Amino acid sequence: EDGSTVLDPACGSAAMLIESYNYVREKNGGKEVSVELFGQERSEIMAIIARMNAILHGVETCKIEIGDSLLKPRFGEADYVVANPPWNQDGYDEESLKNSSIKQAYEAFVSGGYPPKSSADWAWVQLMLYHARKKVGIVLDQGALFRGGKEREIRRGIVEKDLIEAVILLPEKLFYNTGAPGIIMILNRRKPEERRNKIIFINASNEYEKHPEIRKLNRLGDKNIIKIVDAYKRFVDIDGFSRVVGIDEVRNNDYSMNVTLY
């Protein structure tokens, strides 16, 4: 909504931030809006591209910092935190993260909740939750939903704190660098009463159309997006597509959130 602050700690070319701004401006009838955008990018070249991209799209209120967000974030809190971080990044285990400038982010939700060295997926979730006042939207490899060990412990902690609102399984072949299907996870720090202790699982694996320009890729068409968003907003069961699940059931499944399980 107008007046929001939006953060992307793995912003790349700032596309998600620009889309966030455009979304609010469209809702506002095309008029200028007061949305503040913050991004951080580890690659200096990509950060420069992000700044230029924002300018080219007429977005004046976009601030891009350079640095490793998992170790030294250069941003504060935001209303909404969105990201498609690198999947399964290695090298971000307890040894490196406990010496970060925001050690408390990784211990705020699970006691000693550090990810394994093989994947930083849940470190990104923890970082984003720590900085979000309202909601987090993150794109991840679906393996983050059911891998065991330290990742299971972090999942357990976040599920038990009732922070997960929705898990959406995406179609395969949406991304340039992998054919594997990803997921979108929505986390909400201000769940309304009617959604508490519940998670909606949405299986959107068949919601795609062929990409018109790149033969090997699929994409989400407008009708696919509308169907997914409608199910999320209404928070309802739709046969073969979405189901609202109580936390007890997730607990009984040992905190696996594999969408097809539900």
C-alpha positions as CSV (number, residue, x, y, z in Angstrom):
1,E,0.0,0.0,0.0
2,D,1.0,3.7,-0.4
3,G,3.5,4.8,2.3
4,S,5.1,1.4,2.6
5,T,8.8,0.5,2.8
6,V,10.0,-2.5,0.8
7,L,13.3,-4.3,1.1
8,D,15.0,-6.8,-1.1
9,P,18.3,-8.1,0.5
10,A,19.3,-10.0,-2.6
11,C,18.1,-7.5,-5.1
12,G,20.0,-8.3,-8.3
13,S,18.8,-5.9,-11.0
14,A,16.1,-4.5,-8.6
15,A,13.3,-6.0,-10.6
16,M,11.3,-7.1,-7.5
17,L,11.6,-3.6,-6.0
18,I,10.5,-1.9,-9.2
19,E,7.5,-4.3,-9.6
20,S,6.5,-3.5,-6.0
21,Y,6.5,0.2,-6.8
22,N,4.6,-0.3,-10.0
23,Y,2.0,-2.4,-8.2
24,V,1.3,0.3,-5.7
25,R,1.2,3.0,-8.4
26,E,-1.2,1.0,-10.4
27,K,-3.5,0.6,-7.4
28,N,-3.3,4.3,-7.0
29,G,-4.6,5.0,-10.5
30,G,-1.2,5.7,-12.0
31,K,-0.5,8.6,-9.7
32,E,2.9,9.1,-7.9
33,V,3.2,7.2,-4.6
34,S,5.4,7.5,-1.6
35,V,6.9,4.0,-1.5
36,E,10.5,3.7,-0.2
37,L,12.6,0.9,-1.7
38,F,15.8,-0.5,-0.3
39,G,18.0,-3.2,-1.8
40,Q,21.4,-4.8,-1.2
41,E,23.5,-6.7,-3.7
42,R,26.8,-8.5,-3.2
43,S,28.0,-7.8,-6.7
44,E,29.2,-4.2,-7.2
45,I,28.5,-4.4,-11.0
46,M,24.9,-5.7,-10.4
47,A,24.3,-3.0,-7.8
48,I,25.2,-0.4,-10.4
49,I,22.8,-2.0,-12.9
50,A,20.1,-2.0,-10.2
51,R,20.5,1.7,-9.6
52,M,20.4,2.4,-13.3
53,N,17.4,0.1,-13.8
54,A,15.4,2.0,-11.1
55,I,16.2,5.3,-12.8
56,L,15.2,4.1,-16.2
57,H,11.9,3.0,-14.8
58,G,11.3,6.3,-13.2
59,V,11.6,5.1,-9.6
60,E,13.3,7.9,-7.7
61,T,13.0,6.4,-4.2
62,C,15.2,3.3,-4.6
63,K,18.4,3.0,-2.5
64,I,20.8,0.2,-3.4
65,E,23.7,-0.8,-1.1
66,I,26.6,-3.1,-1.8
67,G,27.6,-6.0,0.4
68,D,26.8,-9.4,1.7
69,S,23.4,-9.1,3.4
70,L,23.7,-12.4,5.4
71,L,26.9,-11.1,7.1
72,K,26.7,-7.3,7.0
73,P,23.3,-5.9,6.1
74,R,23.2,-2.2,5.4
75,F,19.5,-1.7,6.0
76,G,17.0,-1.5,8.8
77,E,13.4,-2.6,9.2
78,A,10.9,-2.5,6.3
79,D,7.2,-3.2,6.1
80,Y,7.6,-5.8,3.4
81,V,10.7,-7.9,2.6
82,V,10.8,-9.7,-0.7
83,A,13.6,-11.7,-2.4
84,N,14.6,-14.4,-4.7
85,P,18.0,-15.2,-3.1
86,P,20.6,-17.6,-4.5
87,W,19.3,-21.1,-3.8
88,N,21.3,-23.5,-1.7
89,Q,24.3,-21.2,-1.2
90,D,27.1,-22.9,0.7
91,G,29.4,-21.5,3.3
92,Y,26.9,-19.8,5.7
93,D,26.9,-22.1,8.7
94,E,27.2,-21.2,12.4
95,E,30.9,-20.5,12.2
96,S,30.4,-17.6,9.8
97,L,27.0,-16.4,10.8
98,K,27.7,-16.2,14.6
99,N,30.4,-13.6,13.7
100,S,28.0,-11.6,11.5
101,S,26.9,-8.1,12.5
102,I,23.3,-9.4,13.1
103,K,24.0,-12.7,14.9
104,Q,20.7,-12.1,16.8
105,A,18.8,-12.5,13.5
106,Y,19.7,-16.2,13.3
107,E,18.9,-16.8,17.0
108,A,15.7,-14.8,17.2
109,F,13.4,-17.5,16.0
110,V,15.2,-20.7,16.9
111,S,17.7,-21.1,19.7
112,G,21.0,-21.5,17.9
113,G,19.1,-21.8,14.7
114,Y,22.0,-21.8,12.3
115,P,21.7,-23.4,8.8
116,P,24.0,-26.2,7.5
117,K,27.1,-25.2,5.6
118,S,25.5,-26.7,2.4
119,S,22.5,-24.4,2.2
120,A,21.8,-20.8,3.4
121,D,18.1,-21.0,2.3
122,W,16.8,-20.7,5.9
123,A,19.4,-18.1,6.8
124,W,17.7,-15.9,4.2
125,V,14.3,-16.6,5.7
126,Q,15.6,-15.7,9.2
127,L,17.3,-12.5,8.0
128,M,14.1,-11.4,6.2
129,L,11.8,-12.1,9.1
130,Y,14.2,-10.2,11.4
131,H,13.9,-7.1,9.3
132,A,10.2,-7.3,8.4
133,R,7.5,-5.4,10.2
134,K,4.6,-7.0,8.3
135,K,5.2,-9.7,5.6
136,V,8.0,-11.6,3.9
137,G,7.8,-13.1,0.4
138,I,10.6,-15.4,-0.6
139,V,11.3,-17.6,-3.6
140,L,13.3,-20.8,-2.7
141,D,14.2,-24.3,-3.9
142,Q,11.4,-26.6,-2.8
143,G,14.0,-28.8,-1.0
144,A,14.0,-26.1,1.8
145,L,10.5,-27.4,2.7
146,F,11.5,-30.9,3.7
147,R,15.2,-31.3,4.1
148,G,16.2,-32.6,7.6
149,G,18.9,-31.8,10.1
150,K,19.5,-28.1,11.0
151,E,17.0,-26.9,8.4
152,R,14.3,-29.0,10.0
153,E,15.1,-27.4,13.3
154,I,14.7,-23.9,11.9
155,R,11.5,-24.9,10.2
156,R,10.2,-26.2,13.4
157,G,10.9,-23.0,15.3
158,I,9.3,-20.8,12.6
159,V,6.2,-23.1,12.3
160,E,5.8,-23.1,16.1
161,K,5.9,-19.3,16.2
162,D,3.1,-19.3,13.7
163,L,4.9,-17.1,11.2
164,I,4.2,-19.1,8.0
165,E,1.0,-18.0,6.2
166,A,1.3,-19.7,2.7
167,V,3.5,-22.1,0.7
168,I,3.1,-22.1,-3.1
169,L,4.6,-24.8,-5.3
170,L,5.5,-23.2,-8.7
171,P,5.7,-24.9,-12.1
172,E,9.0,-26.2,-13.4
173,K,11.1,-24.4,-16.0
174,L,10.3,-20.9,-14.8
175,F,14.0,-19.9,-14.2
176,Y,16.9,-19.5,-16.7
177,N,19.4,-21.4,-14.6
178,T,17.4,-24.4,-13.4
179,G,14.5,-26.4,-14.6
180,A,13.6,-27.4,-11.0
181,P,10.3,-26.0,-9.6
182,G,10.7,-23.4,-6.9
183,I,8.3,-22.3,-4.2
184,I,7.1,-19.0,-2.8
185,M,6.7,-18.8,0.9
186,I,4.7,-16.0,2.5
187,L,5.5,-15.3,6.2
188,N,3.3,-12.9,8.2
189,R,4.3,-11.3,11.5
190,R,0.7,-9.9,11.9
191,K,-1.5,-12.8,11.0
192,P,-5.2,-12.0,11.4
193,E,-7.1,-14.1,14.0
194,E,-8.8,-16.3,11.4
195,R,-5.5,-17.4,9.9
196,R,-3.7,-18.1,13.2
197,N,-2.2,-21.6,13.6
198,K,-3.0,-22.3,9.9
199,I,-1.0,-22.5,6.7
200,I,-2.5,-22.5,3.2
201,F,-0.7,-24.9,0.8
202,I,-1.2,-24.0,-2.9
203,N,-0.1,-26.5,-5.6
204,A,0.4,-24.2,-8.7
205,S,2.6,-26.7,-10.5
206,N,0.2,-26.8,-13.5
207,E,-0.4,-23.1,-13.6
208,Y,1.8,-22.0,-16.5
209,E,1.9,-21.1,-20.2
210,K,4.7,-21.6,-22.6
211,H,7.1,-18.7,-22.8
212,P,6.5,-16.8,-26.0
213,E,10.2,-16.1,-26.7
214,I,12.3,-18.7,-24.9
215,R,11.3,-22.2,-26.1
216,K,12.6,-24.1,-23.1
217,L,11.0,-21.9,-20.5
218,N,7.5,-21.7,-19.0
219,R,6.0,-18.6,-17.4
220,L,3.1,-17.6,-15.1
221,G,0.4,-16.0,-17.2
222,D,-2.1,-13.4,-15.9
223,K,-4.8,-16.0,-15.4
224,N,-2.4,-18.2,-13.5
225,I,-1.3,-15.4,-11.2
226,I,-4.9,-14.4,-10.6
227,K,-5.9,-17.9,-9.6
228,I,-3.0,-18.2,-7.2
229,V,-3.5,-14.8,-5.6
230,D,-7.3,-15.4,-5.3
231,A,-6.7,-18.6,-3.4
232,Y,-4.2,-16.9,-1.1
233,K,-6.4,-13.9,-0.4
234,R,-9.6,-16.0,0.2
235,F,-7.6,-18.6,2.2
236,V,-9.8,-21.4,1.1
237,D,-9.7,-25.1,0.1
238,I,-10.0,-25.7,-3.6
239,D,-10.0,-29.3,-4.7
240,G,-6.7,-30.4,-6.1
241,F,-5.3,-26.8,-5.9
242,S,-5.2,-25.4,-2.3
243,R,-5.8,-26.5,1.2
244,V,-5.7,-24.8,4.6
245,V,-3.8,-26.9,7.1
246,G,-3.6,-26.6,10.9
247,I,-0.2,-26.5,12.4
248,D,-0.9,-29.7,14.3
249,E,-0.9,-31.6,11.0
250,V,2.5,-30.1,10.0
251,R,3.8,-31.0,13.4
252,N,2.6,-34.6,12.9
253,N,4.5,-34.7,9.6
254,D,7.7,-33.8,11.5
255,Y,7.6,-30.2,10.1
256,S,7.8,-31.3,6.5
257,M,6.0,-28.7,4.4
258,N,6.3,-30.6,1.1
259,V,3.2,-29.1,-0.8
260,T,2.2,-32.4,-2.4
261,L,2.0,-34.0,1.1
262,Y,-1.0,-31.8,1.8
